[in-house]
Amino acid sequence: MRARTHGPRSFDAVSVRQRETDAWAAYHRHEWPAFLRALVAMVAAGFGMNGPDTVRAATLEVAWVRGGCLPAHPQLAAERRALVASYAARLDAVGRSRT
């Protein structure tokens, strides 16, 4: 997974909040295509991952939500692994930018 290279100071909390609001509104209206679009946008804005990784993370999130958000849901473990990998990639990118 590739991390964004422009740093944590560029994090836009307002953008993430708006996309999360859009996602929950679509979820409660059962508008699944709109939910998925908002979720992908939220993950991209929040974690700065590239397109394919963003879609993968959002897909894992959808599976977990549809499964009832249970802590023991197998998708949660997969999502956790994906997030750890993205954080590791970000740490690697930050380390490379300092050399």
C-alpha positions, -999 to +999 in steps of 0.1 A: +000+000+000+012+035-008+009+063+017+004+099+008+037+117+009+026+153+017+023+147+054-002+146+083-006+184+083-026+182+051-053+160+068-086+176+062-110+167+091-139+187+076-136+167+044-135+134+063-164+144+085-186+154+054-179+121+037-186+101+069-219+120+072-227+112+036-219+075+042-241+072+073-270+090+056-268+067+026-265+037+049-297+046+068-315+052+036-302+018+022-287+036-008-259+011-012-241+026-043-241+061-026-229+045+006-200+028-011-190+060-030-190+080+003-171+053+022-144+051-005-141+089-004-140+089+034-112+063+035-093+081+008-096+114+026-088+100+060-059+076+052-045+090+019-043+056+003-041+050-034-072+041-054-071+003-053-061+002-016-089+027-008-115+005-026-102-026-008-104-010+026-138+004+019-150-030+008-138-046+040-156-018+059-189-025+040-186-062+048-181-055+085-211-031+086-234-055+068-223-082+091-236-063+121-204-045+132-195-075+155-161-073+171-155-110+163-165-106+126-137-120+104-137-089+081-126-068+111-094-088+114-088-083+076-095-046+079-072-043+108-044-060+088-050-036+058-048-006+081-016-018+097-001-023+063-011+012+052+004+027+084+036+007+078+037+020+042+032+056+055+059+052+081+082+038+053+074+068+031+081+093+059+114+076+066+124+078+030+115+115+028+139+123+057+169+108+040 
